[in-house]
């Protein structure tokens, strides 16, 4: 059996609960990058390459970073209570 999950179906309950709250709602946000190393990064988990200075012999040290970026949000009232 295949179940299709949409952004709307995941967020519908959150939107309804936030709309039912009285007063202003603050949305606290944070972006976090989880970085890990891989022997062969390929295209799985590749996020970017960075220039990390130079080796003692003068060659540029270019690193390939792998990982996941997460952008999370928390809806709270003005008193800091999470919006249900």
PDB file of N, CA, C and O in Angstrom, chain B, residues numbered from 101:
ATOM      1  N   UNK B 101       0.844  -1.171   0.000  1.00  0.00           N
ATOM      2  CA  UNK B 101       0.000   0.000   0.000  1.00  0.00           C
ATOM      3  C   UNK B 101       0.896   1.243   0.000  1.00  0.00           C
ATOM      4  O   UNK B 101       1.870   1.320   0.749  1.00  0.00           O
ATOM      5  N   UNK B 102       0.556   2.199  -0.838  1.00  0.00           N
ATOM      6  CA  UNK B 102       1.293   3.454  -0.918  1.00  0.00           C
ATOM      7  C   UNK B 102       0.464   4.563  -0.289  1.00  0.00           C
ATOM      8  O   UNK B 102      -0.710   4.740  -0.615  1.00  0.00           O
ATOM      9  N   UNK B 103       1.086   5.302   0.612  1.00  0.00           N
ATOM     10  CA  UNK B 103       0.418   6.445   1.242  1.00  0.00           C
ATOM     11  C   UNK B 103       1.166   7.698   0.817  1.00  0.00           C
ATOM     12  O   UNK B 103       2.376   7.811   1.017  1.00  0.00           O
ATOM     13  N   UNK B 104       0.446   8.625   0.237  1.00  0.00           N
ATOM     14  CA  UNK B 104       1.067   9.881  -0.192  1.00  0.00           C
ATOM     15  C   UNK B 104       0.944  10.900   0.935  1.00  0.00           C
ATOM     16  O   UNK B 104      -0.151  11.164   1.432  1.00  0.00           O
ATOM     17  N   UNK B 105       2.060  11.458   1.324  1.00  0.00           N
ATOM     18  CA  UNK B 105       2.089  12.475   2.370  1.00  0.00           C
ATOM     19  C   UNK B 105       2.416  13.800   1.715  1.00  0.00           C
ATOM     20  O   UNK B 105       3.383  13.915   0.962  1.00  0.00           O
ATOM     21  N   UNK B 106       1.609  14.789   2.007  1.00  0.00           N
ATOM     22  CA  UNK B 106       1.838  16.116   1.443  1.00  0.00           C
ATOM     23  C   UNK B 106       2.193  17.091   2.559  1.00  0.00           C
ATOM     24  O   UNK B 106       1.919  16.847   3.734  1.00  0.00           O
ATOM     25  N   UNK B 107       2.806  18.192   2.165  1.00  0.00           N
ATOM     26  CA  UNK B 107       3.119  19.240   3.139  1.00  0.00           C
ATOM     27  C   UNK B 107       1.831  19.719   3.818  1.00  0.00           C
ATOM     28  O   UNK B 107       1.812  19.943   5.028  1.00  0.00           O
ATOM     29  N   UNK B 108       0.775  19.872   3.050  1.00  0.00           N
ATOM     30  CA  UNK B 108      -0.495  20.339   3.601  1.00  0.00           C
ATOM     31  C   UNK B 108      -1.030  19.394   4.671  1.00  0.00           C
ATOM     32  O   UNK B 108      -1.483  19.846   5.723  1.00  0.00           O
ATOM     33  N   UNK B 109      -0.984  18.093   4.415  1.00  0.00           N
ATOM     34  CA  UNK B 109      -1.529  17.146   5.402  1.00  0.00           C
ATOM     35  C   UNK B 109      -0.689  17.117   6.677  1.00  0.00           C
ATOM     36  O   UNK B 109      -1.228  16.925   7.767  1.00  0.00           O
ATOM     37  N   UNK B 110       0.621  17.303   6.553  1.00  0.00           N
ATOM     38  CA  UNK B 110       1.475  17.310   7.740  1.00  0.00           C
ATOM     39  C   UNK B 110       1.226  18.565   8.576  1.00  0.00           C
ATOM     40  O   UNK B 110       1.194  18.496   9.805  1.00  0.00           O
ATOM     41  N   UNK B 111       1.049  19.707   7.917  1.00  0.00           N
ATOM     42  CA  UNK B 111       0.943  20.989   8.622  1.00  0.00           C
ATOM     43  C   UNK B 111      -0.479  21.403   8.979  1.00  0.00           C
ATOM     44  O   UNK B 111      -0.655  22.360   9.734  1.00  0.00           O
ATOM     45  N   UNK B 112      -1.494  20.724   8.468  1.00  0.00           N
ATOM     46  CA  UNK B 112      -2.886  21.139   8.683  1.00  0.00           C
ATOM     47  C   UNK B 112      -3.239  21.291  10.157  1.00  0.00           C
ATOM     48  O   UNK B 112      -3.852  22.289  10.536  1.00  0.00           O
ATOM     49  N   UNK B 113      -2.872  20.340  10.988  1.00  0.00           N
ATOM     50  CA  UNK B 113      -3.171  20.417  12.423  1.00  0.00           C
ATOM     51  C   UNK B 113      -2.467  21.574  13.100  1.00  0.00           C
ATOM     52  O   UNK B 113      -3.037  22.216  13.982  1.00  0.00           O
ATOM     53  N   UNK B 114      -1.228  21.849  12.696  1.00  0.00           N
ATOM     54  CA  UNK B 114      -0.473  22.964  13.271  1.00  0.00           C
ATOM     55  C   UNK B 114      -1.114  24.295  12.896  1.00  0.00           C
ATOM     56  O   UNK B 114      -1.233  25.192  13.731  1.00  0.00           O
ATOM     57  N   UNK B 115      -1.529  24.420  11.629  1.00  0.00           N
ATOM     58  CA  UNK B 115      -2.181  25.652  11.188  1.00  0.00           C
ATOM     59  C   UNK B 115      -3.493  25.877  11.944  1.00  0.00           C
ATOM     60  O   UNK B 115      -3.780  26.996  12.369  1.00  0.00           O
ATOM     61  N   UNK B 116      -4.280  24.828  12.110  1.00  0.00           N
ATOM     62  CA  UNK B 116      -5.564  24.943  12.813  1.00  0.00           C
ATOM     63  C   UNK B 116      -5.355  25.345  14.269  1.00  0.00           C
ATOM     64  O   UNK B 116      -6.067  26.211  14.778  1.00  0.00           O
ATOM     65  N   UNK B 117      -4.384  24.725  14.947  1.00  0.00           N
ATOM     66  CA  UNK B 117      -4.132  25.047  16.356  1.00  0.00           C
ATOM     67  C   UNK B 117      -3.625  26.473  16.521  1.00  0.00           C
ATOM     68  O   UNK B 117      -4.012  27.165  17.463  1.00  0.00           O
ATOM     69  N   UNK B 118      -2.771  26.914  15.620  1.00  0.00           N
ATOM     70  CA  UNK B 118      -2.245  28.274  15.699  1.00  0.00           C
ATOM     71  C   UNK B 118      -3.344  29.297  15.419  1.00  0.00           C
ATOM     72  O   UNK B 118      -3.392  30.340  16.071  1.00  0.00           O
ATOM     73  N   UNK B 119      -4.219  29.017  14.469  1.00  0.00           N
ATOM     74  CA  UNK B 119      -5.319  29.935  14.153  1.00  0.00           C
ATOM     75  C   UNK B 119      -6.292  30.041  15.313  1.00  0.00           C
ATOM     76  O   UNK B 119      -6.919  31.086  15.491  1.00  0.00           O
ATOM     77  N   UNK B 120      -6.434  28.983  16.109  1.00  0.00           N
ATOM     78  CA  UNK B 120      -7.378  28.987  17.229  1.00  0.00           C
ATOM     79  C   UNK B 120      -6.824  29.711  18.450  1.00  0.00           C
ATOM     80  O   UNK B 120      -7.578  30.006  19.377  1.00  0.00           O
ATOM     81  N   UNK B 121      -5.526  30.005  18.473  1.00  0.00           N
ATOM     82  CA  UNK B 121      -4.915  30.678  19.624  1.00  0.00           C
ATOM     83  C   UNK B 121      -5.343  32.134  19.675  1.00  0.00           C
ATOM     84  O   UNK B 121      -5.557  32.777  18.647  1.00  0.00           O
ATOM     85  N   UNK B 122      -5.462  32.640  20.902  1.00  0.00           N
ATOM     86  CA  UNK B 122      -5.819  34.050  21.067  1.00  0.00           C
ATOM     87  C   UNK B 122      -4.550  34.877  21.191  1.00  0.00           C
ATOM     88  O   UNK B 122      -3.607  34.461  21.864  1.00  0.00           O
ATOM     89  N   UNK B 123      -4.512  36.020  20.563  1.00  0.00           N
ATOM     90  CA  UNK B 123      -3.368  36.919  20.665  1.00  0.00           C
ATOM     91  C   UNK B 123      -2.252  36.562  19.698  1.00  0.00           C
ATOM     92  O   UNK B 123      -2.353  35.616  18.918  1.00  0.00           O
ATOM     93  N   UNK B 124      -1.191  37.344  19.772  1.00  0.00           N
ATOM     94  CA  UNK B 124      -0.063  37.135  18.857  1.00  0.00           C
ATOM     95  C   UNK B 124       0.646  35.793  19.105  1.00  0.00           C
ATOM     96  O   UNK B 124       0.689  35.291  20.229  1.00  0.00           O
ATOM     97  N   UNK B 125       1.183  35.246  18.050  1.00  0.00           N
ATOM     98  CA  UNK B 125       1.987  34.029  18.117  1.00  0.00           C
ATOM     99  C   UNK B 125       3.369  34.376  17.568  1.00  0.00           C
ATOM    100  O   UNK B 125       3.485  34.940  16.480  1.00  0.00           O
ATOM    101  N   UNK B 126       4.406  34.043  18.316  1.00  0.00           N
ATOM    102  CA  UNK B 126       5.778  34.257  17.864  1.00  0.00           C
ATOM    103  C   UNK B 126       6.287  32.960  17.240  1.00  0.00           C
ATOM    104  O   UNK B 126       6.041  31.874  17.765  1.00  0.00           O
ATOM    105  N   UNK B 127       6.987  33.075  16.135  1.00  0.00           N
ATOM    106  CA  UNK B 127       7.580  31.914  15.483  1.00  0.00           C
ATOM    107  C   UNK B 127       9.090  32.015  15.669  1.00  0.00           C
ATOM    108  O   UNK B 127       9.746  32.849  15.045  1.00  0.00           O
ATOM    109  N   UNK B 128       9.635  31.161  16.530  1.00  0.00           N
ATOM    110  CA  UNK B 128      11.069  31.129  16.793  1.00  0.00           C
ATOM    111  C   UNK B 128      11.706  30.163  15.800  1.00  0.00           C
ATOM    112  O   UNK B 128      11.241  29.034  15.643  1.00  0.00           O
ATOM    113  N   UNK B 129      12.765  30.604  15.131  1.00  0.00           N
ATOM    114  CA  UNK B 129      13.357  29.800  14.057  1.00  0.00           C
ATOM    115  C   UNK B 129      14.851  29.591  14.280  1.00  0.00           C
ATOM    116  O   UNK B 129      15.526  30.412  14.900  1.00  0.00           O
ATOM    117  N   UNK B 130      15.341  28.489  13.766  1.00  0.00           N
ATOM    118  CA  UNK B 130      16.760  28.196  13.842  1.00  0.00           C
ATOM    119  C   UNK B 130      17.148  27.323  12.661  1.00  0.00           C
ATOM    120  O   UNK B 130      16.400  26.425  12.275  1.00  0.00           O
ATOM    121  N   UNK B 131      18.300  27.579  12.094  1.00  0.00           N
ATOM    122  CA  UNK B 131      18.831  26.716  11.050  1.00  0.00           C
ATOM    123  C   UNK B 131      20.089  26.058  11.598  1.00  0.00           C
ATOM    124  O   UNK B 131      20.986  26.737  12.097  1.00  0.00           O
ATOM    125  N   UNK B 132      20.151  24.754  11.504  1.00  0.00           N
ATOM    126  CA  UNK B 132      21.281  23.978  11.998  1.00  0.00           C
ATOM    127  C   UNK B 132      21.834  23.146  10.861  1.00  0.00           C
ATOM    128  O   UNK B 132      21.081  22.594  10.058  1.00  0.00           O
ATOM    129  N   UNK B 133      23.143  23.057  10.794  1.00  0.00           N
ATOM    130  CA  UNK B 133      23.774  22.238   9.773  1.00  0.00           C
ATOM    131  C   UNK B 133      24.496  21.086  10.466  1.00  0.00           C
ATOM    132  O   UNK B 133      25.388  21.308  11.285  1.00  0.00           O
ATOM    133  N   UNK B 134      24.113  19.872  10.138  1.00  0.00           N
ATOM    134  CA  UNK B 134      24.771  18.682  10.649  1.00  0.00           C
ATOM    135  C   UNK B 134      25.819  18.276   9.611  1.00  0.00           C
ATOM    136  O   UNK B 134      25.476  17.946   8.476  1.00  0.00           O
ATOM    137  N   UNK B 135      27.075  18.299   9.994  1.00  0.00           N
ATOM    138  CA  UNK B 135      28.150  17.998   9.059  1.00  0.00           C
ATOM    139  C   UNK B 135      28.842  16.708   9.474  1.00  0.00           C
ATOM    140  O   UNK B 135      29.120  16.494  10.654  1.00  0.00           O
ATOM    141  N   UNK B 136      29.112  15.864   8.511  1.00  0.00           N
ATOM    142  CA  UNK B 136      29.831  14.628   8.778  1.00  0.00           C
ATOM    143  C   UNK B 136      30.801  14.373   7.632  1.00  0.00           C
ATOM    144  O   UNK B 136      30.662  14.942   6.550  1.00  0.00           O
ATOM    145  N   UNK B 137      31.774  13.521   7.878  1.00  0.00           N
ATOM    146  CA  UNK B 137      32.748  13.234   6.825  1.00  0.00           C
ATOM    147  C   UNK B 137      32.481  11.859   6.235  1.00  0.00           C
ATOM    148  O   UNK B 137      31.972  10.960   6.904  1.00  0.00           O
ATOM    149  N   UNK B 138      32.832  11.723   4.985  1.00  0.00           N
ATOM    150  CA  UNK B 138      32.677  10.459   4.265  1.00  0.00           C
ATOM    151  C   UNK B 138      33.947  10.209   3.472  1.00  0.00           C
ATOM    152  O   UNK B 138      34.572  11.144   2.972  1.00  0.00           O
ATOM    153  N   UNK B 139      34.322   8.948   3.359  1.00  0.00           N
ATOM    154  CA  UNK B 139      35.509   8.607   2.580  1.00  0.00           C
ATOM    155  C   UNK B 139      35.303   8.960   1.107  1.00  0.00           C
ATOM    156  O   UNK B 139      36.219   9.454   0.451  1.00  0.00           O
ATOM    157  N   UNK B 140      34.102   8.707   0.592  1.00  0.00           N
ATOM    158  CA  UNK B 140      33.773   9.031  -0.798  1.00  0.00           C
ATOM    159  C   UNK B 140      32.447   9.796  -0.808  1.00  0.00           C
ATOM    160  O   UNK B 140      31.383   9.185  -0.905  1.00  0.00           O
ATOM    161  N   UNK B 141      32.503  11.123  -0.709  1.00  0.00           N
ATOM    162  CA  UNK B 141      31.271  11.903  -0.564  1.00  0.00           C
ATOM    163  C   UNK B 141      30.295  11.775  -1.718  1.00  0.00           C
ATOM    164  O   UNK B 141      29.085  11.780  -1.495  1.00  0.00           O
ATOM    165  N   UNK B 142      30.789  11.658  -2.960  1.00  0.00           N
ATOM    166  CA  UNK B 142      29.874  11.563  -4.093  1.00  0.00           C
ATOM    167  C   UNK B 142      28.825  12.662  -4.041  1.00  0.00           C
ATOM    168  O   UNK B 142      29.126  13.803  -3.693  1.00  0.00           O
ATOM    169  N   UNK B 143      27.617  12.319  -4.381  1.00  0.00           N
ATOM    170  CA  UNK B 143      26.531  13.300  -4.366  1.00  0.00           C
ATOM    171  C   UNK B 143      25.561  13.056  -3.225  1.00  0.00           C
ATOM    172  O   UNK B 143      24.590  13.799  -3.085  1.00  0.00           O
ATOM    173  N   UNK B 144      25.792  12.039  -2.407  1.00  0.00           N
ATOM    174  CA  UNK B 144      24.879  11.748  -1.301  1.00  0.00           C
ATOM    175  C   UNK B 144      25.287  12.576  -0.099  1.00  0.00           C
ATOM    176  O   UNK B 144      26.373  12.385   0.450  1.00  0.00           O
ATOM    177  N   UNK B 145      24.449  13.472   0.305  1.00  0.00           N
ATOM    178  CA  UNK B 145      24.722  14.306   1.464  1.00  0.00           C
ATOM    179  C   UNK B 145      25.651  15.468   1.201  1.00  0.00           C
ATOM    180  O   UNK B 145      25.998  16.195   2.132  1.00  0.00           O
ATOM    181  N   UNK B 146      26.069  15.668  -0.053  1.00  0.00           N
ATOM    182  CA  UNK B 146      26.967  16.769  -0.387  1.00  0.00           C
ATOM    183  C   UNK B 146      26.279  18.094  -0.118  1.00  0.00           C
ATOM    184  O   UNK B 146      25.167  18.319  -0.596  1.00  0.00           O
ATOM    185  N   UNK B 147      26.923  18.977   0.643  1.00  0.00           N
ATOM    186  CA  UNK B 147      26.349  20.301   0.872  1.00  0.00           C
ATOM    187  C   UNK B 147      27.158  21.397   0.190  1.00  0.00           C
ATOM    188  O   UNK B 147      26.586  22.285  -0.443  1.00  0.00           O
ATOM    189  N   UNK B 148      28.503  21.344   0.314  1.00  0.00           N
ATOM    190  CA  UNK B 148      29.314  22.392  -0.311  1.00  0.00           C
ATOM    191  C   UNK B 148      30.791  22.042  -0.184  1.00  0.00           C
ATOM    192  O   UNK B 148      31.163  21.126   0.550  1.00  0.00           O
ATOM    193  N   UNK B 149      31.620  22.775  -0.901  1.00  0.00           N
ATOM    194  CA  UNK B 149      33.066  22.680  -0.725  1.00  0.00           C
ATOM    195  C   UNK B 149      33.537  23.995  -0.116  1.00  0.00           C
ATOM    196  O   UNK B 149      32.981  25.059  -0.387  1.00  0.00           O
ATOM    197  N   UNK B 150      34.571  23.901   0.712  1.00  0.00           N
ATOM    198  CA  UNK B 150      35.108  25.110   1.344  1.00  0.00           C
ATOM    199  C   UNK B 150      36.618  25.142   1.153  1.00  0.00           C
ATOM    200  O   UNK B 150      37.259  24.100   1.014  1.00  0.00           O
ATOM    201  N   UNK B 151      37.168  26.328   1.147  1.00  0.00           N
ATOM    202  CA  UNK B 151      38.611  26.513   1.086  1.00  0.00           C
ATOM    203  C   UNK B 151      39.099  26.651   2.526  1.00  0.00           C
ATOM    204  O   UNK B 151      38.778  27.624   3.209  1.00  0.00           O
ATOM    205  N   UNK B 152      39.878  25.668   2.979  1.00  0.00           N
ATOM    206  CA  UNK B 152      40.322  25.625   4.371  1.00  0.00           C
ATOM    207  C   UNK B 152      41.804  25.987   4.477  1.00  0.00           C
ATOM    208  O   UNK B 152      42.576  25.279   5.122  1.00  0.00           O
ATOM    209  N   UNK B 153      42.188  27.072   3.851  1.00  0.00           N
ATOM    210  CA  UNK B 153      43.574  27.514   3.920  1.00  0.00           C
ATOM    211  C   UNK B 153      44.462  26.752   2.959  1.00  0.00           C
ATOM    212  O   UNK B 153      44.028  26.319   1.891  1.00  0.00           O
ATOM    213  N   UNK B 154      45.729  26.593   3.363  1.00  0.00           N
ATOM    214  CA  UNK B 154      46.705  25.913   2.516  1.00  0.00           C
ATOM    215  C   UNK B 154      47.500  24.914   3.346  1.00  0.00           C
ATOM    216  O   UNK B 154      47.698  25.093   4.548  1.00  0.00           O
ATOM    217  N   UNK B 155      47.949  23.861   2.676  1.00  0.00           N
ATOM    218  CA  UNK B 155      48.864  22.916   3.306  1.00  0.00           C
ATOM    219  C   UNK B 155      50.223  23.595   3.462  1.00  0.00           C
ATOM    220  O   UNK B 155      50.460  24.647   2.868  1.00  0.00           O
ATOM    221  N   UNK B 156      51.124  22.997   4.262  1.00  0.00           N
ATOM    222  CA  UNK B 156      52.456  23.580   4.469  1.00  0.00           C
ATOM    223  C   UNK B 156      53.216  23.756   3.150  1.00  0.00           C
ATOM    224  O   UNK B 156      53.994  24.700   3.006  1.00  0.00           O
ATOM    225  N   UNK B 157      52.998  22.862   2.199  1.00  0.00           N
ATOM    226  CA  UNK B 157      53.688  22.954   0.912  1.00  0.00           C
ATOM    227  C   UNK B 157      53.087  24.033   0.008  1.00  0.00           C
ATOM    228  O   UNK B 157      53.621  24.301  -1.068  1.00  0.00           O
ATOM    229  N   UNK B 158      51.997  24.647   0.429  1.00  0.00           N
ATOM    230  CA  UNK B 158      51.409  25.743  -0.331  1.00  0.00           C
ATOM    231  C   UNK B 158      50.186  25.394  -1.155  1.00  0.00           C
ATOM    232  O   UNK B 158      49.507  26.293  -1.652  1.00  0.00           O
ATOM    233  N   UNK B 159      49.880  24.090  -1.316  1.00  0.00           N
ATOM    234  CA  UNK B 159      48.702  23.721  -2.105  1.00  0.00           C
ATOM    235  C   UNK B 159      47.429  24.099  -1.339  1.00  0.00           C
ATOM    236  O   UNK B 159      47.392  24.030  -0.110  1.00  0.00           O
ATOM    237  N   UNK B 160      46.391  24.497  -2.073  1.00  0.00           N
ATOM    238  CA  UNK B 160      45.125  24.822  -1.405  1.00  0.00           C
ATOM    239  C   UNK B 160      44.495  23.573  -0.785  1.00  0.00           C
ATOM    240  O   UNK B 160      44.557  22.483  -1.354  1.00  0.00           O
ATOM    241  N   UNK B 161      43.899  23.749   0.373  1.00  0.00           N
ATOM    242  CA  UNK B 161      43.208  22.664   1.072  1.00  0.00           C
ATOM    243  C   UNK B 161      41.708  22.864   0.860  1.00  0.00           C
ATOM    244  O   UNK B 161      41.086  23.680   1.541  1.00  0.00           O
ATOM    245  N   UNK B 162      41.134  22.125  -0.076  1.00  0.00           N
ATOM    246  CA  UNK B 162      39.703  22.226  -0.374  1.00  0.00           C
ATOM    247  C   UNK B 162      39.007  21.019   0.245  1.00  0.00           C
ATOM    248  O   UNK B 162      39.363  19.876  -0.041  1.00  0.00           O
ATOM    249  N   UNK B 163      38.021  21.277   1.087  1.00  0.00           N
ATOM    250  CA  UNK B 163      37.290  20.209   1.761  1.00  0.00           C
ATOM    251  C   UNK B 163      35.886  20.075   1.194  1.00  0.00           C
ATOM    252  O   UNK B 163      35.229  21.073   0.900  1.00  0.00           O
ATOM    253  N   UNK B 164      35.434  18.847   1.042  1.00  0.00           N
ATOM    254  CA  UNK B 164      34.058  18.578   0.631  1.00  0.00           C
ATOM    255  C   UNK B 164      33.261  18.269   1.886  1.00  0.00           C
ATOM    256  O   UNK B 164      33.613  17.363   2.641  1.00  0.00           O
ATOM    257  N   UNK B 165      32.189  19.017   2.113  1.00  0.00           N
ATOM    258  CA  UNK B 165      31.359  18.807   3.288  1.00  0.00           C
ATOM    259  C   UNK B 165      30.101  18.039   2.922  1.00  0.00           C
ATOM    260  O   UNK B 165      29.478  18.299   1.893  1.00  0.00           O
ATOM    261  N   UNK B 166      29.738  17.105   3.764  1.00  0.00           N
ATOM    262  CA  UNK B 166      28.501  16.349   3.610  1.00  0.00           C
ATOM    263  C   UNK B 166      27.656  16.606   4.845  1.00  0.00           C
ATOM    264  O   UNK B 166      28.187  16.885   5.920  1.00  0.00           O
ATOM    265  N   UNK B 167      26.365  16.513   4.695  1.00  0.00           N
ATOM    266  CA  UNK B 167      25.517  16.715   5.853  1.00  0.00           C
ATOM    267  C   UNK B 167      24.083  16.986   5.480  1.00  0.00           C
ATOM    268  O   UNK B 167      23.638  16.716   4.364  1.00  0.00           O
ATOM    269  N   UNK B 168      23.376  17.526   6.445  1.00  0.00           N
ATOM    270  CA  UNK B 168      21.954  17.831   6.304  1.00  0.00           C
ATOM    271  C   UNK B 168      21.707  19.183   6.938  1.00  0.00           C
ATOM    272  O   UNK B 168      22.248  19.483   8.003  1.00  0.00           O
ATOM    273  N   UNK B 169      20.898  19.998   6.293  1.00  0.00           N
ATOM    274  CA  UNK B 169      20.498  21.255   6.908  1.00  0.00           C
ATOM    275  C   UNK B 169      19.073  21.118   7.426  1.00  0.00           C
ATOM    276  O   UNK B 169      18.193  20.614   6.729  1.00  0.00           O
ATOM    277  N   UNK B 170      18.859  21.571   8.654  1.00  0.00           N
ATOM    278  CA  UNK B 170      17.530  21.508   9.263  1.00  0.00           C
ATOM    279  C   UNK B 170      17.103  22.928   9.623  1.00  0.00           C
ATOM    280  O   UNK B 170      17.845  23.661  10.278  1.00  0.00           O
ATOM    281  N   UNK B 171      15.923  23.304   9.199  1.00  0.00           N
ATOM    282  CA  UNK B 171      15.360  24.600   9.569  1.00  0.00           C
ATOM    283  C   UNK B 171      14.127  24.312  10.404  1.00  0.00           C
ATOM    284  O   UNK B 171      13.112  23.844   9.887  1.00  0.00           O
ATOM    285  N   UNK B 172      14.217  24.592  11.694  1.00  0.00           N
ATOM    286  CA  UNK B 172      13.104  24.283  12.595  1.00  0.00           C
ATOM    287  C   UNK B 172      12.441  25.567  13.072  1.00  0.00           C
ATOM    288  O   UNK B 172      13.066  26.626  13.133  1.00  0.00           O
ATOM    289  N   UNK B 173      11.165  25.449  13.409  1.00  0.00           N
ATOM    290  CA  UNK B 173      10.391  26.579  13.923  1.00  0.00           C
ATOM    291  C   UNK B 173       9.559  26.119  15.102  1.00  0.00           C
ATOM    292  O   UNK B 173       9.104  24.976  15.144  1.00  0.00           O
ATOM    293  N   UNK B 174       9.363  27.004  16.054  1.00  0.00           N
ATOM    294  CA  UNK B 174       8.529  26.724  17.221  1.00  0.00           C
ATOM    295  C   UNK B 174       7.572  27.889  17.399  1.00  0.00           C
ATOM    296  O   UNK B 174       8.014  29.031  17.523  1.00  0.00           O
ATOM    297  N   UNK B 175       6.281  27.632  17.415  1.00  0.00           N
ATOM    298  CA  UNK B 175       5.269  28.666  17.614  1.00  0.00           C
ATOM    299  C   UNK B 175       4.975  28.780  19.109  1.00  0.00           C
ATOM    300  O   UNK B 175       4.630  27.787  19.750  1.00  0.00           O
ATOM    301  N   UNK B 176       5.110  29.981  19.667  1.00  0.00           N
ATOM    302  CA  UNK B 176       4.852  30.202  21.093  1.00  0.00           C
ATOM    303  C   UNK B 176       3.995  31.459  21.277  1.00  0.00           C
ATOM    304  O   UNK B 176       3.946  32.334  20.412  1.00  0.00           O
ATOM    305  N   UNK B 177       3.328  31.520  22.420  1.00  0.00           N
ATOM    306  CA  UNK B 177       2.570  32.718  22.776  1.00  0.00           C
ATOM    307  C   UNK B 177       3.542  33.754  23.332  1.00  0.00           C
ATOM    308  O   UNK B 177       4.727  33.462  23.491  1.00  0.00           O
ATOM    309  N   UNK B 178       3.064  34.944  23.627  1.00  0.00           N
ATOM    310  CA  UNK B 178       3.919  35.989  24.197  1.00  0.00           C
ATOM    311  C   UNK B 178       4.464  35.613  25.564  1.00  0.00           C
ATOM    312  O   UNK B 178       5.488  36.156  25.979  1.00  0.00           O
ATOM    313  N   UNK B 179       3.808  34.694  26.282  1.00  0.00           N
ATOM    314  CA  UNK B 179       4.314  34.251  27.578  1.00  0.00           C
ATOM    315  C   UNK B 179       5.296  33.086  27.457  1.00  0.00           C
ATOM    316  O   UNK B 179       5.835  32.619  28.460  1.00  0.00           O
ATOM    317  N   UNK B 180       5.528  32.619  26.228  1.00  0.00           N
ATOM    318  CA  UNK B 180       6.482  31.540  26.001  1.00  0.00           C
ATOM    319  C   UNK B 180       5.877  30.154  25.990  1.00  0.00           C
ATOM    320  O   UNK B 180       6.603  29.167  25.870  1.00  0.00           O
ATOM    321  N   UNK B 181       4.553  30.057  26.113  1.00  0.00           N
ATOM    322  CA  UNK B 181       3.893  28.758  26.063  1.00  0.00           C
ATOM    323  C   UNK B 181       3.811  28.286  24.620  1.00  0.00           C
ATOM    324  O   UNK B 181       3.358  29.037  23.756  1.00  0.00           O
ATOM    325  N   UNK B 182       4.245  27.044  24.335  1.00  0.00           N
ATOM    326  CA  UNK B 182       4.140  26.548  22.961  1.00  0.00           C
ATOM    327  C   UNK B 182       2.699  26.558  22.481  1.00  0.00           C
ATOM    328  O   UNK B 182       1.790  26.204  23.232  1.00  0.00           O
ATOM    329  N   UNK B 183       2.487  26.957  21.244  1.00  0.00           N
ATOM    330  CA  UNK B 183       1.166  26.906  20.635  1.00  0.00           C
ATOM    331  C   UNK B 183       0.909  25.478  20.244  1.00  0.00           C
ATOM    332  O   UNK B 183       1.729  24.867  19.558  1.00  0.00           O
ATOM    333  N   UNK B 184      -0.205  24.932  20.661  1.00  0.00           N
ATOM    334  CA  UNK B 184      -0.480  23.517  20.453  1.00  0.00           C
ATOM    335  C   UNK B 184      -0.897  23.204  19.051  1.00  0.00           C
ATOM    336  O   UNK B 184      -1.161  22.046  18.730  1.00  0.00           O
TER     337      UNK B 184
END
